[in-house]
């Protein structure tokens, strides 16, 4: 999984950030130790996120701002307030971005180092450091106030390099992929892509390449990075690369290395990077909350183990003392004879009974009866200690049960939330996949592990119906029945909806099995000693199974009326929504495409085809473009490839 931006990502991002030229600086925040957020105004409000050593991009997500601004944020507010962005550029092909900011009284530069151990530095026109985010010292440079800013040692720029310079660079006894990755700052991914485009085996020794092969590499570099070399952002095809439900990378254009991976396309690399890193932040916050929860449980479990060991020790000592007291009475005469032997006149003697390994400590100043009583008294002491520990064990077990039943507490304000300006009311279920059965029951399905978790925890009632398949990666589907009976045809529709969004579709099945239980049968509490991963649940009790044919429709609803204002005089407007539903529901759609599992088209191609079909047949094409965006259509498609079955 990618943790920071590459030189290629930065080059593409900087092309897109040219739209910020002329933007006015409004405010600065420092939400993290290495991160700042610049609030800008340019044809509306914009937020630019910069994290030293990691990323720079515009964001549509909002995060809680610190109650007290940091010294660095206060400095930026004081010296940049009202200033405008005059220039944004990448320094050569390095992971360094320079933002020039001008105000009537000064001209400053914000230097953003996105390489490991990077920094964010404010310098004046002469390059003197006014304030760094962090004071740092390196072998070749020092980052502190008053020093002349010196950038890290630079490498060759592959985008401006001549074929002759590339030939000289290749005079090394290393494989060509390593040379391109390290010497030209491509990294392994793009170095291998260049080799593949040039038709050169990546393990070939660079010094053994012919002039023709070096020419092929030079041409491959210019072909692959043409959108960056020509500053043409229209040629970028930004997308996030998926591995199952996990986002593993984001790239500015398609690469052969990810040819067979599922992809989510975005209008810009800024959008893709924003989605990718914001998802990472949410996952980190959730993991930290889970770790803190597990730490509390683990503490009590360690205490319980210590208490169980103590109980076992007291049980052994109690049994031993009782047995020794009994042995005194069993061997009473023998012990009296042994005490009469020479050398047994000490106050306390240790005697070992014949044919046993039991040693008894006998106080010769009192009778054997009193010695036996002393052992019985010891047994009572150990028994009381054991009983005390057993009480403590029950209390600790109760604490463990209580902690495990608690939900993991997540600091919601730490999770980025998307800033959306909506002109229409959006119902809660529209954040998920949904439809209404023929008999009018609302059915809502999750899109991934996170939405599965939210749907089951927040919106499922005990008397709702819970649908799921045994296939891994299946969505949670709930029917908001409110305890009312759903017809057989309605249950069949819900089962088809649940089965179609499971991995059964990805595996190419045309039919699958789905089960149904009451909401009260579903729990996040695992059996003792077990763990339930995110998005999964425990289902207890009887299940009802259904056979379901796989198949879906995506379409635009027939018009319905939605309240537009909350004034005394009610006004309404005609509204359309993009929905996905079982094939039997297509009569409710104004226009639709019906599809089934197949090998014809992947999700990206299918979403383009569906959108083109809707726009071509629409009277109000601009309205349909707004409703049926490619991103919305992609979110409604099942996993894997599909075949169009029909349309209307």
N, C-alpha and C positions, 0 to 999 in steps of 0.2 A: 504494500500500500504506500502510495506517495505521501511523503511528509512535508515536502517543500517544493517550490517552483524551480524548474530547470531554466537554463539560459534561453532555451527555445520558448518556453512558456512566457518568460518575461518579455522577450522580443515581440511576441504576438500581443500580449497585454498592453505594452507601451503603444503599439499602433492604435489599439482601441481607445486608449486613454487620451489620445489627441483631441477627442471631443471635449475634454476638460479645459482646453486653452481658453482663457478669458474668465474662467470660473472664479467666483469671489470666495475668499476664505471667511467662514463664519465663526467656527469654534473648534477646539481640539479637546479630545478626551484620551485618557490612558486606561482602558479597561483591563489590561494585563501587563505583566512585568516587561515584556518585550514588544508590546502592541500599542499602537495609537490609532485613533479614529478621527479623521478630519471631516468636519461638516462643511460642505461647500454649497454654493448657490449658483446654478447655471441652468436656466430654463426649468427651474424647479429645484427642490432640495436633493442633494446627493451626499452619500457617505463613502469616503475612501478609507479602506482598511489597510494598514501597513503593519506587518510584524517582522521585526528584525530577524534575518536568517531564514525566513520562511515564505512570506507572501506579500503581494500588493494587488488589490483589486477593488472595484466598486462593490458595494453590498446592498442587497434589498432586505437584509435582516436587521432587526433592532436588538440591542443587548442593553442590559441595565448599566447605567453610567455610575462611576464611583461617586460616593457622597462628597468626598473632598478631592478636588483635582490635584494631580501630582505637580511637582515643580516644573517638569518638562512641559506638561500640558499648559500650565500657567504662563510659561515663557512664550510658547507658541501663540497663545491668545493675545499676549501683550504686544508681540512684535509682528504678528501676521494679520491681526484683525483688520479687515477691510482690504487686504492685499489681493491681487489677482495672479492666477497661474499664467506665466508667460511662456514656459517651455517644459516639456517632459521628454526625457531621452534616456536610452540605455547607453551606458558607457562601453563602447566597443561591443563585444558579445559577452561581456562579463555579467555576473548577477548583481549589478549595481544600477540603480535608477537615480537620476538627478532631476529634481523638480525645482525650477527657477520661479521664484515668487517676487513680484514687484509691487511696491507701494509708493506713494508720492514722495516719501522721505527716505526710502531705502530699497535695496535689492538683495535678497537673500537666496541661498540655495539649500534645499533639504536633500541630503544625500542618504539614500536608502540602500544599505548593504544586505543582500538577501543570500549571501553565501554563509557557510557555517561560521559561528561566532560573530555574526554580523552585528550591525549597529545602525542607528538613525542619528545623523549628525547635521546640525545647523551651522552653516559657514557663511561668511560675508563675501563681498565681491572679490576680495583678494585671496579667498580660500582659507582664511583664518577661522579656526573652530570657535564658534560662539557658545555652543552648548551641545554635548553629546548625550544621547539617552543613557549610555553607560561609559564610564572611563575604562579604557582598556590599553594594555601594552603588548606589543608584539616585537619580534626580533627586528623587523624592518621599519616599524612605525609606532607612534604613540597617539592615542586618541584622548585628548584632554583640552580643556579651555585654553586658548591662547596659542596653541600649536598650529602650524601649517598642516592642513589636511592632506594626507597622502593616501591614495587608494592602494589596495593590495596589488601585488605584482600581477600584471595583465598577461593574458595569453593571446595567441594569434586569433584574428577575427575570420572565421571560415566563410562568412558571407561576402567579404571583400577580397579574400585571398586569391592570388593569381595561380594559374596551373603550375608555373615555375616554382612558386613558393611552396605549393603542396608537394611537388616532387622532392624538394630539399627536405621538407618535413618528414617524408617517408623513408629517409635514409637512416632507418633505425632497425635494430634487431628485435623488434616486437611485432606481435600480430597487428594487422591493420585496424581491427576493431578497437584495440586498446589505444592505438595512436590517435584515432579519431575521437574516442571518448575522452581521453585525458588532455591531449594537446590542443584540441579544438573546442573543448567544453561541451561536447555533444551529450556526454553520458552514454551508458550502454545501450539504451533503447534506440536513440537516433543514430548512433554509430552503426548498429546492426541493420537499421533500416536503409542507411546509405549504401552499405555493402550489398544488401539484397537488391536494391534498385540498380546498382552498377554491375550486378552479376558476379561479384567477387566473393569467394569464400572468406568468411570473417576471420578464420584462423591463419590465413596466409601471412607470411612474414612480410612486413611493409617494405623492407629493403630488397625483396625479390620481385616486386611488382614491375611490370613493363610500363613504358611511357603510355601505351594504349590503355592499359588498365587504370593508370593514374588519371588519364583524361576522362575515362568513364566515371570514376569517383567524383571528379570535379563537376562533371555535368549532372551527376545524380544529386549532388549538394544543391546546385542551382535549381534543379527541377523540384526537389522536395520542399525547399524553403522559398520557392517563388513568391508566395503570398507575403512573406516577411521582407524579402529583398525589394519587392515592388511597393511595399507599404499598402497593399490592397486587401483590406479586411473583408471585402466581399467574397474572397476566395477561401477564407477560413471556414472550416466545418467543425466548430468546437463541440466536443461531446465528452461525457463521462463514460468510462469503460467499466462494465459490471462483471462480477464473477458470482453467479447466483444472485443473491440479494445484496451482496457487498460491493461497494464502490471501491475500485482498486487504483484508478488513475483518471486524470483528465488531460486531454491533448487538443491542440488547435486544429489538427487535420487528421484524416484517416491514415492509419499505419497498417502495413501488412502483418505486423506482429499481433495485432488485435483483430485480425480479419474475422475470426470465428467467435469473437466475444460479443455479448449483447451490449448495446450502446444506447445512451440517452443523449439526444442532440439538443443544443441550446442556441439561441440567437447570437450569442457572443461567448468568447472565452471568459470574460468577466463573470457572466452568469454561471457558466460551468464551474469556475473556480469558487465562486461564492457558495453555490449549492454543495460542492464537495467539502470545502473546509468547514462550513456551518454544520453539516452533518457530522463531521469529525468532532466538533466541539460538543454537540449534543451527546454523542456516544461517550466521550470522555467524562462529561458531567454525570451521566447515568452510571458509568463504571465506578466512578469515585463514590457515588452514593451507595452502590451495591457493595463496594469494598468496605466502607464504613459500617454498613449493616452487618456484613460478614465478620468484621472485627469484633463487634459486640457479642455476636453469637459465639465466635471462637473463644473469646475470653471466658464465657460461662462454661463452655465445653471443657476447657482446660481445668477450670475449678472443679467441675464434676469428676473428671478423671482422677484428680488428686484426692477428692473425697472418697471415691470408690476404693482407691488404694488404701486410704486410712481405715476404712471400714473393714477391708479384708485383713489388715494387720491386727485390728482390735479383735476380730472374730477368732483369729489364730491364737492370740494371747489369752483370750477368755477360755477357749477350749483347753489350752495347755494348762492353765491354772486349775481349772475344774478337774482335769484328769489327774494332776499331781495330788490334789486333795483326796481324790478317791483312792489313788494308789497307796497312800499312807495307811488307810483302813484295810485295804486288801492285803498288804504286806506288813501288817502291824507287828506281829511277833518277830518276823525276820529283821525288821528295822530295830527292834529293841535289842536283839542279839548283836547286831552290827555296831550299835552304839556302845556295847560293853567291851568291844575289842580295844586293845592298847592303841594309843594314838588318836582316839576319838573323843578326847576330853576337852577339845576346843569349844568355845561358845557356839560357833556356827560351823557345821561340818557339811561337806558335800558327799552324798552317798549315791552310788549307782546301783540300781536294783539288778539282781541276777537275771541273766537271759533277756535283758532289755537295754535300751540306750537312753533310758529316762534317768536324769540326774535330779536329785532332790536336795535342796538346801534346808538343813534341819537345825533349829535353834535348840541346843541341848539344855538351855536354862529353863525351858518350859516343856510341858508334856507334848506327846505326839498328837493328842487331840487338838491342842492349841495350834500346833504347826499346820494340821489339816485345815483348821478354821482360818488361819492366815491366808492359805492358798484360795479358799472359797471367797474370802474378802477381796483378794486381788481380782478374782473372776468377776465379782460384782462391779468393781471399779471399771474394768474393761467393758463390761456389758453396758454400763451407763454411758461410757464414751461412744460405744458403737451405736447406741440408740440416739445419742445427740448427733452423730454424723449422719445417720439415716434420715433424721428430720431435716438436716441441712441439705442432703441429697435431693429430697422431695422439693424443697424450696428452689434449688438450683434448676432442677428439671422443669419446674413451672416457669421460671424466668426464661429458659431456653424456648419453651413452647410459646410464651408470650412474644418474645423477640421474633421468632420465625413467622408468627402470624401477622406481625406488623408489616405494612407495605414499605418498600424501600422509599425513603423520603428524598425526593429530588428537589433541589433548589431551582424552581421553575424560572426564576429571574436570570439564572446563569445560562439558560438554554436560548440560543438565538431564535427569534420568531420573525416570520416574514412580514414586512411592512406592505400591506395591501390597501389600496384605495378602492373601495367598492361603491358602486352607485346603486346596487340592488341588494335586497336582503338575501342572505345565503343561509339556508337551514343547516343545522349541525351535521346532518347525514350527508350533505353534499361534499364534505371533506373526504368521504369514503366512496366506495363503489356502492350503488344502491338501485333499487327498482321497487315497484309496487306490484303485488300479485294480482291476479284477475279478480279476487274477492277483496282487494283493497288493503292488504296488510303490507306495511313498510318492511323491506328487507335490506340490510346493510352489511357490506363485506369489507374486511381489511385489505390493505394493499401490500403490507410488508409486516415484519415482526413488530415494529413500533406501533403501527396503527392497529394490529391485532390486539396488542396489549391495552391500548387506550379504549378500543371498542368494548372489550370484555369487562374491563375494570370500571369504566365510567358510564357506559350506556346500556349494558345488559342488566335486565331485571330478573329476579328469580323465576317469574312465570313466563319469560320470553323463551323462544326456541333457539337452540344452539346447533348449527350445522357444521360438519367438518368431514374431511376425508382422511384416510390413513396415509395417503401419499405425503411425503416430506415436502415442506414448503407450501402447504395448503393454507388458504385464508380462513380466518374466523368469519362465519356468516351468522348473523342473528336475525330472527324474524320478530318484530315488535308486536307480538300477538296479545299481550296483556292478559294472558290466561284464556283467551277465546279460542275456539276450535277453528283451525284452518282446513279448508277443503282439500280433498285428495289432489285435485289439479293444482292447487296452490302449493302444496308440499312438493309435488313433482317439479314445479317451476323453481322452487328454492333449491332443491337438490341439484338440478341442472346448472343453476348459477354457481353453486359452491364447487361442484365437480369441474366445471369449465375453467375456473380460475386456479385450480390446483395444478401440480406438475404432471397430472395425467395428460393434460393438453401437450405439454412439452415432450412427453414420451410418445405422442402420436396415437393415443387411444381414442376411439370414437365413443366409448361407453365406460362409465366408472361407477364405483360404489360410494355412497355417501351415508353418514349416519346422523341421527338427530337425537338430542336430549333436552331436558329442561335446563334453564339457566342455573337453577339451584344445584344441579349436578356437577357444575364446572367450578374448579377451584385452582388457585395458584399455590396452594399449600402442599408441598410434596411429603411423602412418607419420611419418617425420621431417617436421617443419614443420606437422603437423596437430594438431587438438585434439578430444578426445572429451568431450562434456558429461556431467554427472552422470547416472547411471542408464543410460548407453549403453555399448556394447561393440563391439569389432571381432570379426567372425566370418570366419575364414579356412578355405579348403578347400571340399570338396563339401557340398552341403546336400540333405537329403531333404524333399520337399514333400508336404503332405497337404491334401486338401479337407475342411473340417469344417463341419457344421451348427451354428449358434449356438443355444444353449439351456442353461439351468441349473436346478438345484433347490437350494433352501435348506431345510434341515430339521434335525430333532433325531435324532441317531444312535440306533439301537437300543442298549439297555444293554450296556456292557462293564464288566469288572471292573478296578479300578485299585488298586494298593497304597496303603494308607492310612498305614501306620506302618513304621518300620524296627526295631521291637523284635524280640526273639527269636521270639515267637509272631506269625506273620504274620496281619494282619487286613485284609480287603478290603471294599470297598463298591461298590455299584452306581452307575455314573456315566453321565451323558448329556452330549453335546457338540453345540453348534450348528455345522453344517458347510455348505459350498457344494460342489456336485459336478456333473458332467455328468448329463444326464437319464437315461442308461443305468444310473446308480448308485442310482436312487431306491428300489430294493428293500432297500437297506441302512439306510434311514431309517425311524424309527418314525412320524414325521409330517412332511409336507413340502408345499411349494408349488413348482410348476414354472412357469417363465415364459420368455418369448422377447422379442426386440426388438419394440417397438411404440410407439404414441403414447398409450396409455391413462393411464399414471401415471408421475409423476416419482419419483425415489428416495425422497423423504420420504414421499409418499403410499403408495408400495409397501411401505416398511418398516413403516409403521403398520398396513397391511392384513395383512401377514404376521404381525406380532406379535399382532394381534387374533385371527387365525385359530388360531394356536398356543394362545393362552390359552383361547379358547372351547372347544377340543376336548381340553384337558388335564384329567386327574383331579386332579393336584397343581398347581393354578394358580400358587401362589406360587413353586414350584420352576421352572416354565416361565418366569415373569416374570424370575427371576434369571438363567436360562440365556440366554433370547432377549430381551436388552435392545435397544432401538431403535438404540443406538450400534453394537452388535455386528452387527446385521442390516445397517445402512447400510454397514459396512466390508466386507461380503460381496457387496454389490450391484455389478453392472457399471455402466459409465458410461452416462448417457442414460436415456431413458424405456423402459418395459417393458409387456408385456401378460401377464396371468396365463393360463397355458395349461391348468393342471390342479392338483389338490391331493388329498391323502389324509390 
